[in-house]
Amino acid sequence: MEKEDVFRMPSVKRVESKCSYPLECGREIASDCLIKLVEGMTSSQPVKVAIVTDKEVNGLHHMSFVSELESRGIMTTVIMIDGRQSSKNFDAVMSVFERLMDISFTGEDLLVGWGGGSILDVTAFVAATFLGGLKYCLVPTSLLGMLESAEADTTYLNYMSHKDCVSVKCKPVAVIMDVDFLTTLPEHFMKNGYAQIIQYGMLDQITLLNRLVNHSDMFITIDECYLAKSRIMEYNSHAFDFGREIKEAILEHFRFLRYSEGEALAFAMAAMNPSDALLKLYDLLGFPRKLEGVSKDSLLRRIMKNIAPYKDEVPVIMASGNGTVKELKMTAAEAMLFFSKKLDIIC
């Protein structure tokens, strides 16, 4: 397969989804799509737009996004928060609350989350809780955000060292995925999205991984990922738990500091279903192969603690790598032996 030019075929496509709101994907579409959304809102007063983002995204794209909105007469306020995964907490939510109060934000205005997954989660949490609920739009700038946040009907916050343990239901009015934002995304963060695409391939069609091998056009790849997600959800909605036990143990141990979410997922998939082809793909994409800074016993203790509520009916998702997925039920003793052997592969 020939490598596809990342900048070919400028266009916009509505991604196929069961969501009741539109998911737009394309190139150089962010400001135009958001302007059309604001112009279509009915309000007795001019609609104010509050954009939640971080300093890195704002610094890179302010002129092509925020300034474009302002040039069209849209009243825009930028609210900058920490975009790190570890900062997705109540402190971030409260800081956004304070700014919205300062600008007399109302339910007739529009809140916009513009950034990676943590920014999108904080924005959705604020929208679900401030003034009884706000209209909001998501503009993801990371690959993982484009793949995962667009269809999420629940948003999560961390509490202390516990990941995603506070949640509320949410529903945006639209999601705008502009792949041009990916051209400035650091490779470290691209890996989070790559790992998610690998999981889709392991659970659905392994041919999806060829798009990563050949550096294919991400505009088309995102659309194919949504089709794969839809098929996976139809036959087994629990399939996305593949590797979850090991992934969460890694993230909890390092508290999001040493390894990214994508790297933790990659470790988990390599442990659950090691293959030469998968490890070669990891080398191509720059994923580490061996965990450092933690012992196998430490991770095993965390896994056993997390699965303890299941007692002797521990559900474990297995994926063959060719689209075959099954769920095994294990006793606690069987699960301990199973995960001990799996951790030997990556520790």
N, C-alpha and C positions, 0 to 999 in steps of 0.2 A: 504493500500500500504506500502510495506517495504521501509525503508530509504535506499537510494542508496549510496554506498561508493563513495565519491568525487574523489578518486584516482583510481577508477577501469577503465579498458579498455583504456589504453593509446593509442591514435590514432589521426589521423588528418582527417577532413572532409571538403569538399568544401560546404559551406552553400548555399542553394538554394536562388538565388536572380536574379532580372532582371538587375543587374549591369553588365556592359561589362567587368569589372575587377574582378579578383578572390577574394573571401572572404574565407580565410582558418581559420578553428577553430579546436583546439586540445589541447594537453598537451605537454609541453616541446618542442614546435615547433618553437618558436620565432626566435632564432638565425639561425637554419637550413633553415627555409623558407626565411629569409632575405638574407642569404648567397647565396642560389640558385637564388634569384632575382637579386642580384648584378652580379653574375657570368653569368647570361643570358643577361646582358646589353651590347650593342655594343658601344665602345668608342675608340677614337684614343689614349687616355691616360687612365691610371688606374683610375677607378671610385672612387671618394671620397664620403664618407658617412657622412653627418652631422646629428646628432641625437638631436632633441629638446626634453627636458625633464625637470623635477624638481628635487630638491636635495633629496626628499624622495624616489622617484622611483629609481633614480640612486644609492642612498646609499644601497637600499635593493637588487637590482638586477644587479649591475654593473658586478660582476664576472660571472654571468650566461648568460649575454647578450652581453654587450659591449666587455668584455675581450675575449669572444668566437669569436666575429667578428675579433678582432685584431689578435688572434692566427691563423686565416686563411688568414692573409696577407691583410685584408681590411683596407684602410686608414680611420680612424674613428675620428671624432671630436664631443665631447659632448657639447651642448649649453644648459646651465641651465637657466630657467626663473621661475618666480613665477607661480605655478600651480593653484592658487585660482581662483574661478569664477570671483571675483571682479577685478582680474588682467588681464583679457582677453581683452586687449586694444591695442591702437597704440604704447604705450611705450614698450610693450612686443615685438611687431612686429619689431620696430626699433632696439631693442637690438639684435634680430636675424639677421636683415639686416647687422648690423655692423660686427658681427662675420663671416658671410658668405663672406663679402668683405675682411676681414682679411685673410681668407684661400683661396682666389681666387676661390671661388665656381663658377661653370659654369653650363650651361644647360645640360651638359652630365653627371653631378653627380646626387646623389640621396639624397633627404631630407627625414628624417624619424621623424614622430611624435610619441613619446613613453611616454604615460602617460594617464591621465584622459581627460575628454571632453574639458577642457579649453586648455590644451596642444595641443590636436588634432586640435582644431579650429585655434589657432595661427599658427600652422604648415601649415595647408591648406591655410590660408590667405597669409602667406609668399610665399608659392609655387605658388599661383595664381598671385602674383604681382611682384615678384623679377625677374629681367632680362626677363620680358615678359612671365614668366611661367617656373616652374621647375617640374621635375618628383619627385613624393613623394609617400611614403608608410606610412600607419598608423598602429601602434602597440598599441592598447588600453590596458590599465592596470586596468580600472575600469569596473564594470558591465554595467553601463549606457553607457559608451563609446563603449563597444562591441555591445550593443543593438541598439544604435542610430547613432553613428558617421560613422559606416561602410557604410551605404547606402546614406549618406547625399550628395546631389549635390550642396549644398550651405553652405558656412561657415560664421560664424557671429562673430562680435566683439561688446563689450559694448562701449558706449560713455558716459562719465560722469556717472550719475546714471541710465542711460537708458540701458536696457538689449537688446542685439542682434539687435541693430538698424543700424549697418553697415554690409553690406554683399557683397560677391562676389561668382560667380560660381566656382566650383572646381571639380576635378576628380583625385583620386589617381590611381597609377598603380596597387596597391594591398592593401588589409587589412589583417593583421595577428592577429587573436584572440587566445591568449594562456591563457587558464583558470587557469593555475598555478599561474599567477600574482594575481589572486583573493584571494589566500590563505593568503596574507599579507595585503590585503586592509582593512582598518579600517571599523568597522561596520557602522559608521556614513556615510561613502561613499557608502557602499553596499546598504543602504536604497534608494539611488537615483535609483539604478537599480531595487530594489524590487518594488518601486512605479510604475516604467514603466511597469514591468511585470503585476502588478495589473491592470493597465489601459488596456493593451492588453486583459487581461481576461474579464474585464468589457465590452469591445467592441466586443469581438469575442466569446471565449468559457470560461466560468467560471471555467471549469475543469483545466485550466492552473494554477489556483491558488493552486491546490492540490500539485503542485511541490514545492511551497514555504512552504506549511504546512508540507510536508514530507521531507524537506531539500534535495530535489532530486539533482541528478547529474547536475551541471550547464552546462556541455558540451552538454548534450541532451536538457536541458531547453532552451539554446540560440537558438538552431536549431528550436525548436518548436515555439519560439517567432518570428522568421523570417517567418515561415509559417503563423502564425497568422497575422503579419503585412501585408503580401501579400494579404490575404483574406480581411482584413479591407480596404486596398487601393482599391481593386477591386470594392467594393460596395459603399464606401463613403470616399473619400480622406479627407474630412473635419472632419471625426469622431475623429481624434486625437486632435481636439479643445475641447473635453470634459473636462470641469473643467478649461479651460485656463483663463477665466476671473478672477476667484478667485485666482488661482495660481499666475498669474502675479501681481495682486494687493498686495499679500503677499510679493513676492520677491522685488517689487518696494519699498514698505514701509520700509523693513528692509535692503535694499541694499545688499542682499545676506549674511548678517552677522549673523543673529540669527537662521534662518531656512534654511536648504539646499533646493535645487530644488526638491528633492524627497519628503521631508517633506511637502513642499508647495503643491505639486501635491496631496499628500495623504490627506491633509486637504480639498483640493478642491473636491476630489472624495467623501469624507465622507459627505461634505455639499450637493453635488448634488444628491447623492443617498445613504443615510444612511441605514445601515442594521446591525443587530446583528452579522451576519457572518463576515461582513467586519471589524467591530470594534474588533471582537475577533482575526482576522488575524493581525490587527494593534498591538494589545497587544502582540501577539506572536513575531512580528518582531521589537517591540520596538518603534513604531511610537507614537508621542504625540497625544492626542485626542482634547485638547483645546488650542487655540491660546492665547498667553500671550504677553503683551507689546504693544497691539494695540487695539483700540476700533472698534466696528462694523461700526460706522459712518465714521471713517477714511478710512476703506477698501471700503465701499460703494461709497464714493466720488471718489476714484481712479477707481473703476469699471465703474462708470457712465462717468467719463472723457474719459476712454479708449474706451468705446462703443459709444461715442457721434457722431463720423463720420457716424454711421449707421442710425442716426436720428430715424425714426419710423419703421425701418425694421431691428431690432436687431436679428441676428441669434444666437440661443443657442442650443448646442448639448445636447441631453438627451440620457442616456444609462441605460437600465433596469437592467444590471448585468447578463443577460442571452444571450447576443449577439444581442439583439434588439436595434438598434440605430435610432434615428430620429432627425430631425432638426426643431425647432420651430422658428417662426418669431414673435417678440414682438414689441410693441410700446415702446418708452423710459419709459413711465410711468409704463407699465406692467413689463418691465425689472427691474426697480427700486424696485418695490414691490416683484418681484420674488427673486432677489438677497438679499434683506433685510431679507426675511424669511430663505433663505439658510444660510446666515451668522449667524443667531441665533443659528444654530446647532453647530458651531465650536467656536464661540466667547463667 
